[in-house]
Amino acid sequence: MVNGYVINHYPLTTNHYLFHTFRKKKGMKKFVRFMFALIGIIILGVLILTFVEPSDVTVTRSIIIKAPKDAVFEQVVNFKNWHNWSPWEQKDSAMKITLAGSDGQAGSSLHWVSDPEKNGEVEIKNENVTGTEMDYSINIIKPGETQADGSIIATDTNNMTKVVWKLHKHFSFPFNASLIALNLDKLLGGDFETGLANIKKYVESHTTATTGTGIDIKEVDYPEHIFEGIRKMVYWTDMLKFFNDGYDIVAGDVGDKIEGHQVGIFYTWDTVNKQADMAAAFPVTDTTMPVKGTVFIHAGPAKAVMAVEKGNYNNSFLYHNAIMKYMAAKGQAQTMVIEEYVVGPKQEADSSKWVTNIYYLVK
């Protein structure tokens, strides 16, 4: 009330409300324009990055190894040997591994399923082998899905072996912009370095007996033998136990029927399921009746390709590989493989004095 008159405030209040509403709407429009501008800048930045960032990325690592080229490449080209050095298997020793195809040849593959936070699900496929170079493809299934390709090459250098491991990945437009945050060289380079260091350590410690000396391969006449032993399908991881238990059982039951050194006989070598059809046996004279749990095994007479392995069994794969290459060059095919343990751990504690005759019986 002013001077006795009542002043109506309603019009003033309404104007005040409209004024603030106008300011509010004006502020909202500025905010919306700002957001559109920001989004436009981000989109423009991404478009610029797609032209600035490369579309192809190559990760390369190398190492020098003091070992023969063939011994090094044997670890690379055969997926069954990757457990000796794989950086991914070291991260998750419980991951499930499956091998497929003829190991060492184009078309063979290594597939693993692991904890998604460690290795995920991956398949590596041998695409081509030329000399001591393997071209491969890699398919990352989980987490996400992406493909890449690469190569692993072993070459002679100053009486040593240089190994170069490469991976190539193409990023199509506009996904190459993701490389601003994804550093493949850093992400995979560490694994490549670890893997190559593991190969070096493994090969250099397992080829001392044959480095630079070569392996003497001979063709001989293998006389007829009758063995008595235990034969079964055995997983690779159980072979040592199978041999130890088998020889103890056979030696205890067969006794004075034995007339020679204990042998390991191999019929098949399954690289997919990692097992072998094999026997732990002794040559015997009396073949009238096998003891319980054993069988008679007839071998020869036959032509055979053989080599004499000296030292511990860590170098066995080199001898077998050399014999198989020799036979392949001559077009020969095997019927069975016999390892004759002339001197072994039960006769000699010094492993450098062990002697094994390896025979590949030829059809």
C-alpha positions in Angstrom: 0.0 0.0 0.0 1.4 3.4 -1.1 -0.4 6.6 -0.1 -3.5 4.6 0.7 -3.6 2.8 -2.7 -3.0 -0.9 -3.3 -0.4 -1.5 -6.0 -1.0 -4.7 -8.1 2.3 -6.6 -8.4 1.0 -9.2 -10.8 2.1 -7.5 -14.0 5.5 -6.9 -12.6 5.9 -10.6 -11.6 4.9 -11.8 -15.0 7.4 -9.6 -16.8 10.1 -10.8 -14.4 9.3 -14.4 -15.2 9.2 -13.8 -19.0 12.6 -12.0 -18.8 14.2 -15.0 -17.0 12.6 -17.5 -19.4 14.0 -15.6 -22.4 17.5 -15.6 -20.8 17.2 -19.3 -20.1 16.2 -20.2 -23.6 18.9 -18.0 -25.0 21.5 -19.8 -22.8 20.2 -23.2 -23.9 20.6 -22.2 -27.5 24.2 -21.1 -26.9 24.8 -24.4 -25.2 23.3 -26.4 -28.0 25.4 -24.4 -30.6 28.5 -25.1 -28.5 27.8 -28.9 -28.4 27.2 -29.0 -32.1 30.4 -27.1 -32.7 32.3 -29.4 -30.3 30.9 -32.5 -32.1 31.9 -30.9 -35.5 35.4 -30.3 -34.2 35.7 -33.9 -33.0 34.4 -35.3 -36.4 36.7 -33.0 -38.2 39.6 -34.1 -36.0 38.8 -37.8 -36.8 38.6 -37.1 -40.5 42.0 -35.3 -40.3 43.5 -38.2 -38.4 42.2 -40.7 -41.0 44.4 -38.9 -43.6 47.3 -38.3 -41.2 47.5 -41.7 -39.6 49.0 -44.6 -41.7 46.7 -47.3 -43.1 49.3 -50.0 -42.7 51.3 -50.9 -39.6 54.3 -53.3 -39.4 55.7 -54.7 -36.2 59.3 -56.1 -36.5 61.7 -57.6 -34.1 64.9 -59.7 -34.6 67.5 -61.6 -32.7 70.8 -63.4 -33.3 71.0 -67.0 -32.2 74.2 -69.1 -31.8 72.8 -72.2 -33.5 72.2 -73.8 -36.9 69.5 -72.2 -39.1 67.6 -75.5 -39.4 67.6 -76.0 -35.6 66.1 -72.6 -35.1 63.5 -72.8 -37.9 62.4 -76.2 -36.5 61.1 -74.4 -33.4 59.2 -71.9 -35.6 57.7 -73.9 -38.4 56.4 -76.7 -36.2 53.5 -75.5 -34.0 54.1 -78.5 -31.7 57.4 -76.8 -30.7 55.8 -73.4 -29.8 55.2 -74.6 -26.2 59.0 -74.4 -25.8 59.1 -70.7 -26.2 55.6 -69.1 -26.8 55.2 -65.8 -24.9 51.5 -66.3 -24.8 51.6 -69.8 -23.3 53.9 -68.3 -20.5 51.1 -65.9 -19.7 48.5 -68.6 -19.3 49.9 -72.2 -19.0 46.3 -73.5 -18.6 45.1 -72.2 -22.0 43.6 -74.9 -24.3 45.7 -75.5 -27.4 44.7 -77.4 -30.6 46.9 -78.2 -33.5 45.6 -79.1 -36.9 47.0 -80.2 -40.3 50.4 -81.5 -41.2 52.7 -79.7 -38.8 55.5 -77.8 -40.5 53.5 -77.5 -43.8 51.2 -74.9 -45.3 47.7 -75.3 -44.0 48.7 -76.4 -40.5 47.4 -74.2 -37.6 47.6 -73.5 -33.9 44.5 -72.5 -32.1 44.2 -71.5 -28.4 41.5 -70.5 -26.0 42.6 -68.5 -23.0 41.4 -66.1 -20.4 40.2 -63.0 -22.4 42.3 -60.7 -20.1 45.4 -62.8 -20.9 45.4 -64.1 -24.5 41.8 -64.5 -25.6 41.0 -66.8 -28.5 43.4 -66.8 -31.4 44.2 -69.0 -34.5 47.6 -68.8 -36.2 47.8 -70.5 -39.6 50.8 -71.5 -41.6 50.1 -70.0 -45.1 53.3 -70.9 -46.8 56.8 -72.3 -46.2 59.8 -71.4 -48.5 63.2 -72.6 -47.2 63.5 -71.2 -43.7 60.7 -68.6 -44.1 57.1 -69.2 -42.8 54.3 -66.9 -43.8 51.4 -66.9 -41.4 48.0 -65.4 -40.8 46.6 -64.6 -37.4 42.9 -64.4 -36.6 42.1 -62.8 -33.2 38.6 -64.1 -32.4 38.2 -62.9 -28.8 38.1 -60.3 -27.5 36.9 -58.5 -30.6 37.7 -59.8 -34.0 40.6 -58.8 -36.3 43.0 -60.4 -38.8 46.6 -59.8 -39.7 49.5 -61.5 -41.5 53.2 -61.8 -41.1 56.3 -63.9 -41.4 59.1 -65.5 -39.4 62.4 -65.8 -41.3 65.7 -67.6 -40.3 68.9 -66.7 -42.2 72.6 -67.5 -41.8 74.7 -64.7 -40.6 78.4 -65.1 -39.5 78.0 -68.8 -38.6 74.9 -67.9 -36.5 71.2 -67.5 -37.3 69.3 -64.2 -37.5 65.5 -64.5 -36.9 63.2 -61.8 -38.0 59.6 -61.8 -36.8 57.1 -59.5 -38.6 53.4 -58.8 -38.4 51.5 -56.6 -40.8 48.1 -55.1 -40.2 46.0 -53.0 -42.7 43.5 -50.5 -41.2 40.9 -49.4 -43.7 39.4 -45.9 -43.8 38.3 -44.5 -41.3 39.4 -47.1 -38.8 43.0 -46.1 -39.2 42.2 -43.1 -36.9 42.1 -45.6 -34.0 45.9 -45.8 -34.3 46.2 -42.5 -32.4 45.3 -44.5 -29.3 46.3 -48.1 -30.4 50.1 -48.6 -30.5 50.5 -52.0 -32.1 54.3 -51.8 -32.0 54.2 -51.4 -28.2 51.4 -53.8 -27.7 52.9 -56.7 -29.7 56.6 -55.8 -29.8 57.1 -56.9 -26.2 55.6 -60.3 -26.9 57.8 -60.7 -30.0 60.9 -59.8 -28.0 60.0 -62.3 -25.3 59.3 -65.0 -27.8 62.6 -64.5 -29.7 64.5 -64.4 -26.4 62.9 -67.7 -25.4 63.7 -69.3 -28.8 67.4 -68.2 -28.4 67.6 -69.6 -24.8 65.9 -72.9 -25.8 67.8 -73.6 -29.0 71.2 -72.5 -27.7 70.8 -74.8 -24.6 69.5 -77.8 -26.6 71.8 -77.9 -29.6 75.3 -77.9 -28.1 75.9 -81.5 -29.2 75.2 -80.9 -32.9 76.0 -77.2 -33.5 78.4 -76.9 -36.4 79.1 -80.7 -36.5 76.2 -82.0 -38.7 74.5 -85.3 -38.2 75.8 -88.5 -39.8 72.9 -90.3 -41.6 73.4 -93.9 -42.8 71.4 -96.5 -44.6 71.8 -99.9 -43.0 70.3 -103.4 -43.0 68.2 -103.8 -39.9 68.1 -107.5 -38.8 65.0 -109.3 -37.7 64.1 -108.6 -34.1 61.3 -109.8 -31.8 60.5 -107.5 -28.9 58.3 -108.0 -25.9 56.8 -104.9 -24.4 53.8 -102.8 -23.5 52.1 -100.9 -26.3 49.5 -98.1 -26.0 48.5 -94.6 -27.1 50.3 -92.2 -24.8 50.0 -88.4 -24.5 53.4 -86.7 -25.0 53.3 -85.3 -21.5 53.0 -88.9 -20.1 55.8 -90.5 -22.2 58.6 -90.4 -19.6 56.3 -92.0 -17.0 55.1 -94.6 -19.5 58.7 -95.6 -20.4 59.9 -95.8 -16.7 56.9 -97.8 -15.6 56.8 -100.0 -18.8 60.5 -101.0 -18.6 60.2 -101.8 -14.9 57.2 -104.1 -15.5 58.7 -105.8 -18.6 62.1 -106.3 -17.1 60.6 -107.7 -13.9 58.3 -110.1 -15.7 60.4 -111.1 -18.7 63.7 -111.5 -16.8 66.3 -113.7 -18.5 64.4 -113.7 -21.8 65.9 -110.3 -22.6 68.8 -110.2 -25.0 69.6 -106.6 -25.7 69.0 -103.0 -25.0 65.6 -101.5 -24.1 63.9 -99.7 -27.0 61.1 -97.2 -27.7 59.0 -98.1 -30.7 56.9 -95.5 -32.4 54.1 -96.3 -34.9 52.3 -92.9 -35.2 52.9 -89.4 -34.0 49.7 -87.4 -33.6 50.5 -83.7 -33.6 46.8 -82.7 -33.3 46.0 -84.6 -30.1 49.7 -84.6 -28.9 49.9 -88.3 -28.4 51.7 -91.3 -29.9 51.1 -95.0 -30.6 54.2 -96.4 -29.0 55.7 -99.3 -27.1 58.3 -99.7 -24.3 60.0 -103.0 -25.1 63.1 -105.3 -24.9 64.4 -107.8 -27.5 63.7 -111.3 -26.3 64.7 -114.9 -27.2 61.7 -116.8 -25.9 58.5 -116.1 -27.8 56.3 -119.0 -26.7 54.0 -117.0 -24.5 53.9 -113.2 -23.7 53.5 -112.4 -20.0 50.4 -110.7 -18.8 50.0 -107.2 -20.2 52.7 -107.5 -22.9 52.8 -108.2 -26.6 55.3 -109.5 -29.1 56.4 -107.0 -31.7 58.1 -108.2 -34.9 60.5 -105.8 -36.7 62.7 -106.4 -39.7 64.5 -107.6 -41.6 64.3 -104.3 -43.4 66.3 -101.5 -44.9 66.7 -98.6 -42.4 67.9 -95.1 -42.2 69.7 -94.4 -38.9 71.7 -91.9 -36.9 73.6 -92.2 -33.6 72.6 -89.7 -31.0 75.1 -88.9 -28.3 74.3 -86.9 -25.2 71.0 -86.2 -23.4 67.7 -86.5 -25.2 67.2 -82.7 -25.6 68.7 -82.9 -29.1 66.4 -85.8 -30.3 64.3 -83.6 -32.5 67.3 -82.5 -34.5 68.2 -86.1 -35.3 64.7 -87.1 -36.2 64.4 -84.0 -38.4 67.6 -84.8 -40.2 66.6 -88.4 -40.9 63.1 -87.3 -42.1 64.7 -84.8 -44.5 67.1 -87.4 -45.8 64.3 -89.8 -46.4 62.1 -87.2 -48.1 64.9 -86.2 -50.5 65.2 -89.9 -51.5 61.5 -90.5 -51.7 61.5 -93.1 -48.8 58.7 -93.8 -46.4 58.9 -95.3 -42.9 57.1 -98.2 -41.4 58.1 -97.7 -37.8 60.7 -95.8 -35.7 62.9 -97.6 -33.2 65.0 -95.8 -30.6 67.6 -98.2 -29.1 68.9 -96.9 -25.8 72.4 -98.3 -25.8 73.6 -96.2 -22.8 71.0 -94.3 -20.8 70.3 -92.9 -17.3 70.1 -96.4 -15.7 73.6 -97.2 -16.9 75.3 -93.8 -16.7 74.7 -90.8 -14.6 76.7 -88.5 -16.9 74.2 -87.6 -19.7 77.0 -86.5 -22.0 77.9 -90.2 -22.3 74.4 -91.4 -23.3 74.1 -93.2 -26.7 70.9 -93.8 -28.7 70.6 -95.5 -32.0 67.7 -94.1 -34.0 66.3 -96.3 -36.8 63.6 -95.5 -39.4 62.6 -98.7 -41.0 61.9 -98.2 -44.7 59.1 -99.7 -46.7 
